[in-house]
Amino acid sequence: MVKVKPKRRSEPRSKRKPKGSGLERRAEILEAAKALFATEGFARVTTRALAAKAGLSQTGLYIYFATKEDILRAISEETHDAMTCAFERAVIEGGSPRKKLGRLVRAYVEFGLSHPADYQLTFTVGPEALGPLEKDFSKPAASQEPGARSFMRFGELLGDLAGRDLLGSLDPLAATQILWFVGHGAVSLLISRPDFPWADRETLIDGLEMLVLNGLVGPGA
């Protein structure tokens, strides 16, 4: 008696999405990539998995991005551009330079905590996967890559608000770097250690703002 081998069940294919505009497709790919990179880890995600998540063929994915590093770079660029907008919004409102400086500090922390996946992919995964980026802050901001532009814009806004009298003996560039790594440390710890028994988040951010202002500007200045 001849045995008939049972047919293997094929894996269901991802449902392809109807064709849309290039900008919509690009945005869909980036959102799919954020979800996969955040849950699976950048190193483990393949372009095939990215294409399936976005509802595209692998060939279709390559129309927009040649490599997953290009996708990560695009996420990083969008994150830095959004951060720059957050910095600028923080100082649009009225108030004393001290209040505006406080809002600028808060803007960094609140942006990172509101966009944890984007932030971690930009500041934690990005540098390792994309390699070091040379930064020459003597060049105009318009010619810089987005990461340097957001840093320089933060420094410009800080300089406009505080001036050298409110920074004490600190060089403006050094002051910008200090505030940047203070903000990065706060965001990174709160995102990566969610189970730690932190105090109320708003209390922590208020305290960080107060310490920064008293340290740079002085109490009641």
N, C-alpha and C positions, 0 to 999 in steps of 0.2 A: 504494500500500500504506500502510495507516494504522499509524503507529508507536505502540506502547503504551509510555507512560512507566513505567519501573520504579517500584514503590512504595518510598518512603523508609522505611528501617528506623527504627523509633521507638527512642528511648533507653530502656534498661531502667529501670523505676521502682524506687526504693528499696523494699525489703521493709518493709512497715509492721509494727510490733510490736503484739502483742496488748495490749489495754487492761490497764493495771495501776493501782496506787494513784497518787494525785497526787504523793506524795513521791518515789516511785520514778521517775516520769516526769521530775520536776523535776531529780532527781539525774542522770538520763541526759542531759538537755539540757545541764546544766552540764559534764559530762564531755566531751560531744561538742564543746561550745564551746571548752573548754580546748585540745583537740587541734587544732581548726581555727585558732583565734586564734594558737596557738604556731607552726604550720607555714605558714599563709597570711598572717598579719598581720591585726590587728583591722580595719583600714580596708578590706581587700579582701573580707572574708567577708560574705556576704549572709544574710538570714534564711531565704531559700529553701535555701541550702546547709546552714545550721544544722539546718533541719527535716529535710532528707534524711539528714544524718549521724546525727540522733537517731532516725530511723525514724518521723517524723511528717509530717503534711501541714503546710503553712505555716499554715493556719488553726488546726490543733491546737497549733502552737508558740505562737500568739498567746494561747491560753488561759492559758498560764503566764507568758509574757513579751511585753510589747507591742513592745519594741525590743531590738536587740542591746546597746544601752547598759545596759538593765535587766539583761541577762544578765551583762555585765561587772561591774556593780555587785554583783550577787549573789555572783559569784566573789570579788570583793574583800572583801565582808563575811564570807564563810566563811573566807577566808584570815586575816583579822585575828582572828576568833574562835578559830581554831585556834592562832594565834600566842600569844594570851593564855593558852590552856590549856598551851602549851609553857612559857611563863614560870612559870606557877604550879607545874607539875610539877618545874621545876628547883630550886625552893627547899623542896620538901616533904621531901626527904632531909635527914638530920642533917648535922652538921658546923659548923665555925666560920662566922661571918658572911663571912669572907674566901672560904672555899670555896663558900659559897652564892652569893656575888657572882660568882665565877668561873663557876659553872654557869649563872647567869642570862645572862652575856655569851655563853657558848657556845650557850645555847638559841636565841638570836636567829640566830646564824650557821648552826648545824646545821639549824634549821627551814628557812631559806631555801634551803640547799643540798639538802635532802631534798625540797623542793617547788619546783623551779625554774620550772615553767610558771606555777603559782599565784602565785609571788613576783613574777615579771616582769610578769604581767598586772595585778597589784595595784599595784606600785610604779613600773613603767615606762610601761605603756599607760594604766592607769586614770586618773591625774591629767589627762592630755591629753584623753582621750575623755569624761570625766565632768565636767570643769571643776573649778575650785578649790572646796574645801570650807572653809567658815568654821569655825574651831576656837576656842572660848572655854573655856579650861581652868579658868575660875572656876566653871563649871557642874558639877553632880555627874556622875560617870561614867555613871550609868544613863540620863541624858538625851542622851548624846553618840552620834555615829555610830560604827560599829565601829572605824574607823581611829583615832579619838581615844581610844576606850576602851582599845584595846590599848596605845597609847602611855602613857596615864595609869596603866594597871595596871602596866606596866613601871616607871614612876616610883615608884608606891606601894611595890612590892616592893623597889626599890633603896633607897628611904628607910627602910623597915622594917629592912633588913639593915645599911645603912651608917651612917645618921644623919649629922648635920653634922660630927661629929668625924672620920669616916673620909673625908669628901669635901673636907677642907681648907677653903679659902675659897670653894669652888664652891657656888652656889645649887643645890638639888636638881633644879630644873627644867632648869638649864643642864647639870648632870651627866647627866641623862636624855637630853638632846638630843645631847650629845657621844657617849655610848655608842651611841645610835641611829644616828648617821651613821657611826660607826666600823663598826658591824655591817653597815649597808647598803652601805658602800663595799666591804667584804670580800666580801659575797655577790654584789654586782653584778659585780665584776671576775672572780670565779671562774666565774660563770655565763656572762658575755658574752665572755670571752676564754679559752675552754677550750684553745686551741692554744698559749697562752703557756707557756714552759718553767717553770712554777711548781715550787717545792719540794714535797715531800710535803704533801698537804693537812692531815693531822693535825698535822704540824710547824708549819704556818702558823697553824692555829687555836690550838695550844698557845702559840705565841709571841705571838699577839694577846692571848690571855687574860693572859699574864704581863705584857705591857706595860701593859695596862689596869689590872691590879691594882697593879702597882708605881707606876703614875702616880697612881692615885686613893688607894690605901690606904697604899702604901709597902712596901718589902721587909720581909718577916718580921713585919708588924704583926699 
